[in-house]
Amino acid sequence: MQRNITVLSGVLLSSILLMGCSPKVQVAVPNEPININLNVKIEHKILIKVDREIDDLLSDQSDLF
C-alpha cells in the first residue's frame, strides 16, 4: 500500500511539473491593417466545333431551344 501511494504521488508530481512546462502560444491582432496586392491575369479560350449537319439543323429549326 505504501508503495502504491509513493508511485501515485510520483506520477502526480511529474504531471504537475510537465503541465508547468507546457508551451504558451499567443495570437495578437496587428495594429496596422493587412494589405494584399494581387495582380491576376485570367485568359480563357472557348472552342466550339459543330458538325455541319447539326449546324444546318439548328439553322432550320431555330425554335428548337
PDB file of N, CA, C and O in Angstrom:
ATOM      1  N   MET A   1       0.830  -1.194   0.000  1.00  0.00           N
ATOM      2  CA  MET A   1       0.000   0.000   0.000  1.00  0.00           C
ATOM      3  C   MET A   1       0.874   1.257   0.000  1.00  0.00           C
ATOM      4  O   MET A   1       0.602   2.231  -0.703  1.00  0.00           O
ATOM      5  N   GLN A   2       1.925   1.200   0.809  1.00  0.00           N
ATOM      6  CA  GLN A   2       2.845   2.346   0.895  1.00  0.00           C
ATOM      7  C   GLN A   2       3.507   2.598  -0.451  1.00  0.00           C
ATOM      8  O   GLN A   2       3.754   3.741  -0.836  1.00  0.00           O
ATOM      9  N   ARG A   3       3.790   1.506  -1.159  1.00  0.00           N
ATOM     10  CA  ARG A   3       4.449   1.638  -2.465  1.00  0.00           C
ATOM     11  C   ARG A   3       3.492   2.285  -3.482  1.00  0.00           C
ATOM     12  O   ARG A   3       3.906   3.118  -4.289  1.00  0.00           O
ATOM     13  N   ASN A   4       2.228   1.896  -3.432  1.00  0.00           N
ATOM     14  CA  ASN A   4       1.246   2.472  -4.355  1.00  0.00           C
ATOM     15  C   ASN A   4       1.098   3.982  -4.122  1.00  0.00           C
ATOM     16  O   ASN A   4       0.981   4.749  -5.077  1.00  0.00           O
ATOM     17  N   ILE A   5       1.102   4.395  -2.877  1.00  0.00           N
ATOM     18  CA  ILE A   5       0.987   5.822  -2.568  1.00  0.00           C
ATOM     19  C   ILE A   5       2.218   6.567  -3.065  1.00  0.00           C
ATOM     20  O   ILE A   5       2.103   7.688  -3.560  1.00  0.00           O
ATOM     21  N   THR A   6       3.387   5.964  -2.939  1.00  0.00           N
ATOM     22  CA  THR A   6       4.621   6.591  -3.411  1.00  0.00           C
ATOM     23  C   THR A   6       4.603   6.735  -4.932  1.00  0.00           C
ATOM     24  O   THR A   6       4.965   7.784  -5.467  1.00  0.00           O
ATOM     25  N   VAL A   7       4.182   5.679  -5.622  1.00  0.00           N
ATOM     26  CA  VAL A   7       4.120   5.722  -7.089  1.00  0.00           C
ATOM     27  C   VAL A   7       3.085   6.746  -7.528  1.00  0.00           C
ATOM     28  O   VAL A   7       3.338   7.529  -8.444  1.00  0.00           O
ATOM     29  N   LEU A   8       1.932   6.750  -6.892  1.00  0.00           N
ATOM     30  CA  LEU A   8       0.868   7.688  -7.246  1.00  0.00           C
ATOM     31  C   LEU A   8       1.302   9.132  -7.021  1.00  0.00           C
ATOM     32  O   LEU A   8       1.028  10.001  -7.848  1.00  0.00           O
ATOM     33  N   SER A   9       1.965   9.383  -5.925  1.00  0.00           N
ATOM     34  CA  SER A   9       2.434  10.753  -5.667  1.00  0.00           C
ATOM     35  C   SER A   9       3.528  11.144  -6.656  1.00  0.00           C
ATOM     36  O   SER A   9       3.609  12.306  -7.052  1.00  0.00           O
ATOM     37  N   GLY A  10       4.381  10.184  -7.065  1.00  0.00           N
ATOM     38  CA  GLY A  10       5.409  10.469  -8.074  1.00  0.00           C
ATOM     39  C   GLY A  10       4.781  10.815  -9.413  1.00  0.00           C
ATOM     40  O   GLY A  10       5.228  11.739 -10.093  1.00  0.00           O
ATOM     41  N   VAL A  11       3.741  10.071  -9.793  1.00  0.00           N
ATOM     42  CA  VAL A  11       3.050  10.350 -11.055  1.00  0.00           C
ATOM     43  C   VAL A  11       2.366  11.700 -10.987  1.00  0.00           C
ATOM     44  O   VAL A  11       2.416  12.467 -11.949  1.00  0.00           O
ATOM     45  N   LEU A  12       1.737  12.000  -9.881  1.00  0.00           N
ATOM     46  CA  LEU A  12       1.060  13.287  -9.705  1.00  0.00           C
ATOM     47  C   LEU A  12       2.057  14.436  -9.749  1.00  0.00           C
ATOM     48  O   LEU A  12       1.796  15.454 -10.389  1.00  0.00           O
ATOM     49  N   LEU A  13       3.179  14.291  -9.086  1.00  0.00           N
ATOM     50  CA  LEU A  13       4.213  15.336  -9.093  1.00  0.00           C
ATOM     51  C   LEU A  13       4.789  15.526 -10.493  1.00  0.00           C
ATOM     52  O   LEU A  13       5.038  16.657 -10.911  1.00  0.00           O
ATOM     53  N   SER A  14       5.005  14.420 -11.223  1.00  0.00           N
ATOM     54  CA  SER A  14       5.521  14.515 -12.590  1.00  0.00           C
ATOM     55  C   SER A  14       4.513  15.223 -13.495  1.00  0.00           C
ATOM     56  O   SER A  14       4.892  16.031 -14.342  1.00  0.00           O
ATOM     57  N   SER A  15       3.236  14.916 -13.311  1.00  0.00           N
ATOM     58  CA  SER A  15       2.210  15.568 -14.124  1.00  0.00           C
ATOM     59  C   SER A  15       2.170  17.063 -13.876  1.00  0.00           C
ATOM     60  O   SER A  15       2.045  17.851 -14.814  1.00  0.00           O
ATOM     61  N   ILE A  16       2.273  17.449 -12.628  1.00  0.00           N
ATOM     62  CA  ILE A  16       2.262  18.879 -12.291  1.00  0.00           C
ATOM     63  C   ILE A  16       3.474  19.578 -12.897  1.00  0.00           C
ATOM     64  O   ILE A  16       3.355  20.684 -13.424  1.00  0.00           O
ATOM     65  N   LEU A  17       4.630  18.941 -12.824  1.00  0.00           N
ATOM     66  CA  LEU A  17       5.840  19.542 -13.401  1.00  0.00           C
ATOM     67  C   LEU A  17       5.740  19.653 -14.921  1.00  0.00           C
ATOM     68  O   LEU A  17       6.166  20.652 -15.501  1.00  0.00           O
ATOM     69  N   LEU A  18       5.173  18.621 -15.570  1.00  0.00           N
ATOM     70  CA  LEU A  18       5.029  18.678 -17.026  1.00  0.00           C
ATOM     71  C   LEU A  18       4.011  19.738 -17.445  1.00  0.00           C
ATOM     72  O   LEU A  18       4.195  20.387 -18.474  1.00  0.00           O
ATOM     73  N   MET A  19       2.954  19.923 -16.678  1.00  0.00           N
ATOM     74  CA  MET A  19       1.969  20.945 -17.001  1.00  0.00           C
ATOM     75  C   MET A  19       2.579  22.341 -16.875  1.00  0.00           C
ATOM     76  O   MET A  19       2.191  23.250 -17.609  1.00  0.00           O
ATOM     77  N   GLY A  20       3.502  22.518 -15.978  1.00  0.00           N
ATOM     78  CA  GLY A  20       4.167  23.810 -15.805  1.00  0.00           C
ATOM     79  C   GLY A  20       5.100  24.126 -16.950  1.00  0.00           C
ATOM     80  O   GLY A  20       5.410  25.296 -17.178  1.00  0.00           O
ATOM     81  N   CYS A  21       5.558  23.124 -17.676  1.00  0.00           N
ATOM     82  CA  CYS A  21       6.491  23.333 -18.785  1.00  0.00           C
ATOM     83  C   CYS A  21       5.792  23.383 -20.138  1.00  0.00           C
ATOM     84  O   CYS A  21       6.472  23.384 -21.164  1.00  0.00           O
ATOM     85  N   SER A  22       4.486  23.423 -20.183  1.00  0.00           N
ATOM     86  CA  SER A  22       3.794  23.422 -21.468  1.00  0.00           C
ATOM     87  C   SER A  22       4.040  24.739 -22.188  1.00  0.00           C
ATOM     88  O   SER A  22       4.103  25.786 -21.542  1.00  0.00           O
ATOM     89  N   PRO A  23       4.184  24.713 -23.533  1.00  0.00           N
ATOM     90  CA  PRO A  23       4.445  25.945 -24.286  1.00  0.00           C
ATOM     91  C   PRO A  23       3.204  26.838 -24.316  1.00  0.00           C
ATOM     92  O   PRO A  23       2.073  26.359 -24.228  1.00  0.00           O
ATOM     93  N   LYS A  24       3.436  28.113 -24.440  1.00  0.00           N
ATOM     94  CA  LYS A  24       2.352  29.089 -24.465  1.00  0.00           C
ATOM     95  C   LYS A  24       2.341  29.760 -25.839  1.00  0.00           C
ATOM     96  O   LYS A  24       3.370  30.245 -26.309  1.00  0.00           O
ATOM     97  N   VAL A  25       1.188  29.782 -26.467  1.00  0.00           N
ATOM     98  CA  VAL A  25       1.034  30.393 -27.784  1.00  0.00           C
ATOM     99  C   VAL A  25       0.074  31.559 -27.653  1.00  0.00           C
ATOM    100  O   VAL A  25      -1.020  31.420 -27.107  1.00  0.00           O
ATOM    101  N   GLN A  26       0.492  32.706 -28.156  1.00  0.00           N
ATOM    102  CA  GLN A  26      -0.364  33.878 -28.115  1.00  0.00           C
ATOM    103  C   GLN A  26      -0.631  34.358 -29.541  1.00  0.00           C
ATOM    104  O   GLN A  26       0.258  34.345 -30.392  1.00  0.00           O
ATOM    105  N   VAL A  27      -1.845  34.772 -29.777  1.00  0.00           N
ATOM    106  CA  VAL A  27      -2.223  35.347 -31.063  1.00  0.00           C
ATOM    107  C   VAL A  27      -2.615  36.786 -30.808  1.00  0.00           C
ATOM    108  O   VAL A  27      -3.497  37.067 -29.996  1.00  0.00           O
ATOM    109  N   ALA A  28      -1.948  37.704 -31.513  1.00  0.00           N
ATOM    110  CA  ALA A  28      -2.227  39.124 -31.317  1.00  0.00           C
ATOM    111  C   ALA A  28      -2.668  39.746 -32.632  1.00  0.00           C
ATOM    112  O   ALA A  28      -2.190  39.368 -33.701  1.00  0.00           O
ATOM    113  N   VAL A  29      -3.571  40.690 -32.545  1.00  0.00           N
ATOM    114  CA  VAL A  29      -4.048  41.416 -33.711  1.00  0.00           C
ATOM    115  C   VAL A  29      -3.051  42.527 -34.025  1.00  0.00           C
ATOM    116  O   VAL A  29      -2.644  43.262 -33.125  1.00  0.00           O
ATOM    117  N   PRO A  30      -2.640  42.664 -35.323  1.00  0.00           N
ATOM    118  CA  PRO A  30      -1.685  43.720 -35.649  1.00  0.00           C
ATOM    119  C   PRO A  30      -2.342  45.098 -35.534  1.00  0.00           C
ATOM    120  O   PRO A  30      -3.557  45.229 -35.687  1.00  0.00           O
ATOM    121  N   ASN A  31      -1.549  46.097 -35.271  1.00  0.00           N
ATOM    122  CA  ASN A  31      -2.058  47.455 -35.129  1.00  0.00           C
ATOM    123  C   ASN A  31      -2.428  48.075 -36.468  1.00  0.00           C
ATOM    124  O   ASN A  31      -3.357  48.879 -36.545  1.00  0.00           O
ATOM    125  N   GLU A  32      -1.703  47.704 -37.534  1.00  0.00           N
ATOM    126  CA  GLU A  32      -1.956  48.243 -38.866  1.00  0.00           C
ATOM    127  C   GLU A  32      -2.732  47.218 -39.699  1.00  0.00           C
ATOM    128  O   GLU A  32      -2.596  46.011 -39.498  1.00  0.00           O
ATOM    129  N   PRO A  33      -3.548  47.715 -40.637  1.00  0.00           N
ATOM    130  CA  PRO A  33      -4.296  46.759 -41.472  1.00  0.00           C
ATOM    131  C   PRO A  33      -3.359  45.980 -42.387  1.00  0.00           C
ATOM    132  O   PRO A  33      -2.268  46.437 -42.727  1.00  0.00           O
ATOM    133  N   ILE A  34      -3.803  44.819 -42.766  1.00  0.00           N
ATOM    134  CA  ILE A  34      -3.031  43.957 -43.648  1.00  0.00           C
ATOM    135  C   ILE A  34      -3.415  44.285 -45.085  1.00  0.00           C
ATOM    136  O   ILE A  34      -4.596  44.238 -45.429  1.00  0.00           O
ATOM    137  N   ASN A  35      -2.444  44.616 -45.928  1.00  0.00           N
ATOM    138  CA  ASN A  35      -2.679  44.927 -47.341  1.00  0.00           C
ATOM    139  C   ASN A  35      -2.187  43.772 -48.187  1.00  0.00           C
ATOM    140  O   ASN A  35      -1.061  43.296 -48.038  1.00  0.00           O
ATOM    141  N   ILE A  36      -3.061  43.335 -49.081  1.00  0.00           N
ATOM    142  CA  ILE A  36      -2.698  42.264 -50.007  1.00  0.00           C
ATOM    143  C   ILE A  36      -2.914  42.793 -51.416  1.00  0.00           C
ATOM    144  O   ILE A  36      -4.037  43.135 -51.787  1.00  0.00           O
ATOM    145  N   ASN A  37      -1.859  42.860 -52.193  1.00  0.00           N
ATOM    146  CA  ASN A  37      -1.936  43.312 -53.584  1.00  0.00           C
ATOM    147  C   ASN A  37      -1.791  42.100 -54.497  1.00  0.00           C
ATOM    148  O   ASN A  37      -0.803  41.367 -54.443  1.00  0.00           O
ATOM    149  N   LEU A  38      -2.802  41.914 -55.332  1.00  0.00           N
ATOM    150  CA  LEU A  38      -2.767  40.782 -56.245  1.00  0.00           C
ATOM    151  C   LEU A  38      -2.868  41.288 -57.675  1.00  0.00           C
ATOM    152  O   LEU A  38      -3.698  42.145 -57.977  1.00  0.00           O
ATOM    153  N   ASN A  39      -2.055  40.778 -58.524  1.00  0.00           N
ATOM    154  CA  ASN A  39      -2.152  41.015 -59.956  1.00  0.00           C
ATOM    155  C   ASN A  39      -2.494  39.684 -60.599  1.00  0.00           C
ATOM    156  O   ASN A  39      -1.668  38.775 -60.678  1.00  0.00           O
ATOM    157  N   VAL A  40      -3.735  39.594 -61.056  1.00  0.00           N
ATOM    158  CA  VAL A  40      -4.212  38.340 -61.613  1.00  0.00           C
ATOM    159  C   VAL A  40      -4.623  38.578 -63.057  1.00  0.00           C
ATOM    160  O   VAL A  40      -5.373  39.505 -63.362  1.00  0.00           O
ATOM    161  N   LYS A  41      -4.131  37.749 -63.916  1.00  0.00           N
ATOM    162  CA  LYS A  41      -4.494  37.826 -65.320  1.00  0.00           C
ATOM    163  C   LYS A  41      -5.159  36.503 -65.697  1.00  0.00           C
ATOM    164  O   LYS A  41      -4.564  35.429 -65.602  1.00  0.00           O
ATOM    165  N   ILE A  42      -6.409  36.623 -66.127  1.00  0.00           N
ATOM    166  CA  ILE A  42      -7.170  35.431 -66.477  1.00  0.00           C
ATOM    167  C   ILE A  42      -7.442  35.471 -67.973  1.00  0.00           C
ATOM    168  O   ILE A  42      -8.004  36.433 -68.495  1.00  0.00           O
ATOM    169  N   GLU A  43      -7.041  34.429 -68.633  1.00  0.00           N
ATOM    170  CA  GLU A  43      -7.309  34.287 -70.055  1.00  0.00           C
ATOM    171  C   GLU A  43      -8.074  32.992 -70.264  1.00  0.00           C
ATOM    172  O   GLU A  43      -7.781  31.970 -69.644  1.00  0.00           O
ATOM    173  N   HIS A  44      -9.039  33.052 -71.130  1.00  0.00           N
ATOM    174  CA  HIS A  44      -9.771  31.843 -71.439  1.00  0.00           C
ATOM    175  C   HIS A  44     -10.033  31.792 -72.935  1.00  0.00           C
ATOM    176  O   HIS A  44     -10.080  32.807 -73.628  1.00  0.00           O
ATOM    177  N   LYS A  45     -10.197  30.605 -73.379  1.00  0.00           N
ATOM    178  CA  LYS A  45     -10.432  30.380 -74.787  1.00  0.00           C
ATOM    179  C   LYS A  45     -11.446  29.251 -74.900  1.00  0.00           C
ATOM    180  O   LYS A  45     -11.243  28.162 -74.364  1.00  0.00           O
ATOM    181  N   ILE A  46     -12.526  29.523 -75.595  1.00  0.00           N
ATOM    182  CA  ILE A  46     -13.575  28.524 -75.751  1.00  0.00           C
ATOM    183  C   ILE A  46     -13.634  28.132 -77.223  1.00  0.00           C
ATOM    184  O   ILE A  46     -13.782  28.975 -78.108  1.00  0.00           O
ATOM    185  N   LEU A  47     -13.516  26.860 -77.451  1.00  0.00           N
ATOM    186  CA  LEU A  47     -13.591  26.334 -78.809  1.00  0.00           C
ATOM    187  C   LEU A  47     -14.867  25.520 -78.945  1.00  0.00           C
ATOM    188  O   LEU A  47     -15.113  24.594 -78.171  1.00  0.00           O
ATOM    189  N   ILE A  48     -15.677  25.875 -79.936  1.00  0.00           N
ATOM    190  CA  ILE A  48     -16.912  25.143 -80.189  1.00  0.00           C
ATOM    191  C   ILE A  48     -16.856  24.619 -81.617  1.00  0.00           C
ATOM    192  O   ILE A  48     -16.667  25.370 -82.574  1.00  0.00           O
ATOM    193  N   LYS A  49     -17.022  23.348 -81.721  1.00  0.00           N
ATOM    194  CA  LYS A  49     -16.994  22.728 -83.034  1.00  0.00           C
ATOM    195  C   LYS A  49     -18.344  22.034 -83.244  1.00  0.00           C
ATOM    196  O   LYS A  49     -18.732  21.159 -82.470  1.00  0.00           O
ATOM    197  N   VAL A  50     -19.022  22.422 -84.260  1.00  0.00           N
ATOM    198  CA  VAL A  50     -20.325  21.853 -84.546  1.00  0.00           C
ATOM    199  C   VAL A  50     -20.256  21.227 -85.936  1.00  0.00           C
ATOM    200  O   VAL A  50     -19.777  21.824 -86.900  1.00  0.00           O
ATOM    201  N   ASP A  51     -20.744  20.030 -85.987  1.00  0.00           N
ATOM    202  CA  ASP A  51     -20.779  19.374 -87.293  1.00  0.00           C
ATOM    203  C   ASP A  51     -21.703  20.139 -88.229  1.00  0.00           C
ATOM    204  O   ASP A  51     -22.620  20.838 -87.796  1.00  0.00           O
ATOM    205  N   ARG A  52     -21.452  19.998 -89.452  1.00  0.00           N
ATOM    206  CA  ARG A  52     -22.209  20.731 -90.465  1.00  0.00           C
ATOM    207  C   ARG A  52     -23.699  20.386 -90.401  1.00  0.00           C
ATOM    208  O   ARG A  52     -24.546  21.268 -90.541  1.00  0.00           O
ATOM    209  N   GLU A  53     -24.020  19.116 -90.191  1.00  0.00           N
ATOM    210  CA  GLU A  53     -25.423  18.710 -90.132  1.00  0.00           C
ATOM    211  C   GLU A  53     -26.134  19.323 -88.925  1.00  0.00           C
ATOM    212  O   GLU A  53     -27.278  19.766 -89.025  1.00  0.00           O
ATOM    213  N   ILE A  54     -25.475  19.340 -87.839  1.00  0.00           N
ATOM    214  CA  ILE A  54     -26.079  19.929 -86.643  1.00  0.00           C
ATOM    215  C   ILE A  54     -26.250  21.428 -86.841  1.00  0.00           C
ATOM    216  O   ILE A  54     -27.248  22.013 -86.421  1.00  0.00           O
ATOM    217  N   ASP A  55     -25.295  22.020 -87.467  1.00  0.00           N
ATOM    218  CA  ASP A  55     -25.391  23.455 -87.739  1.00  0.00           C
ATOM    219  C   ASP A  55     -26.573  23.747 -88.653  1.00  0.00           C
ATOM    220  O   ASP A  55     -27.296  24.720 -88.444  1.00  0.00           O
ATOM    221  N   ASP A  56     -26.773  22.904 -89.671  1.00  0.00           N
ATOM    222  CA  ASP A  56     -27.918  23.068 -90.567  1.00  0.00           C
ATOM    223  C   ASP A  56     -29.234  22.843 -89.821  1.00  0.00           C
ATOM    224  O   ASP A  56     -30.203  23.576 -90.018  1.00  0.00           O
ATOM    225  N   LEU A  57     -29.258  21.817 -88.959  1.00  0.00           N
ATOM    226  CA  LEU A  57     -30.465  21.517 -88.199  1.00  0.00           C
ATOM    227  C   LEU A  57     -30.852  22.691 -87.301  1.00  0.00           C
ATOM    228  O   LEU A  57     -32.022  23.057 -87.196  1.00  0.00           O
ATOM    229  N   LEU A  58     -29.861  23.258 -86.670  1.00  0.00           N
ATOM    230  CA  LEU A  58     -30.140  24.396 -85.791  1.00  0.00           C
ATOM    231  C   LEU A  58     -30.576  25.614 -86.589  1.00  0.00           C
ATOM    232  O   LEU A  58     -31.377  26.418 -86.113  1.00  0.00           O
ATOM    233  N   SER A  59     -30.062  25.749 -87.781  1.00  0.00           N
ATOM    234  CA  SER A  59     -30.457  26.876 -88.636  1.00  0.00           C
ATOM    235  C   SER A  59     -31.884  26.713 -89.124  1.00  0.00           C
ATOM    236  O   SER A  59     -32.650  27.675 -89.174  1.00  0.00           O
ATOM    237  N   ASP A  60     -32.239  25.466 -89.489  1.00  0.00           N
ATOM    238  CA  ASP A  60     -33.581  25.210 -89.992  1.00  0.00           C
ATOM    239  C   ASP A  60     -34.638  25.296 -88.895  1.00  0.00           C
ATOM    240  O   ASP A  60     -35.737  25.801 -89.122  1.00  0.00           O
ATOM    241  N   GLN A  61     -34.306  24.809 -87.732  1.00  0.00           N
ATOM    242  CA  GLN A  61     -35.273  24.803 -86.634  1.00  0.00           C
ATOM    243  C   GLN A  61     -34.787  25.748 -85.540  1.00  0.00           C
ATOM    244  O   GLN A  61     -34.326  25.322 -84.480  1.00  0.00           O
ATOM    245  N   SER A  62     -34.898  26.992 -85.817  1.00  0.00           N
ATOM    246  CA  SER A  62     -34.387  27.978 -84.867  1.00  0.00           C
ATOM    247  C   SER A  62     -35.181  28.011 -83.564  1.00  0.00           C
ATOM    248  O   SER A  62     -34.695  28.499 -82.544  1.00  0.00           O
ATOM    249  N   ASP A  63     -36.424  27.479 -83.606  1.00  0.00           N
ATOM    250  CA  ASP A  63     -37.223  27.468 -82.373  1.00  0.00           C
ATOM    251  C   ASP A  63     -37.032  26.183 -81.571  1.00  0.00           C
ATOM    252  O   ASP A  63     -37.812  25.909 -80.659  1.00  0.00           O
ATOM    253  N   LEU A  64     -36.014  25.397 -81.890  1.00  0.00           N
ATOM    254  CA  LEU A  64     -35.755  24.135 -81.196  1.00  0.00           C
ATOM    255  C   LEU A  64     -35.460  24.370 -79.721  1.00  0.00           C
ATOM    256  O   LEU A  64     -35.907  23.589 -78.881  1.00  0.00           O
ATOM    257  N   PHE A  65     -34.750  25.382 -79.395  1.00  0.00           N
ATOM    258  CA  PHE A  65     -34.435  25.654 -77.989  1.00  0.00           C
ATOM    259  C   PHE A  65     -35.174  26.850 -77.500  1.00  0.00           C
ATOM    260  O   PHE A  65     -35.033  27.230 -76.338  1.00  0.00           O
TER     261      PHE A  65
END
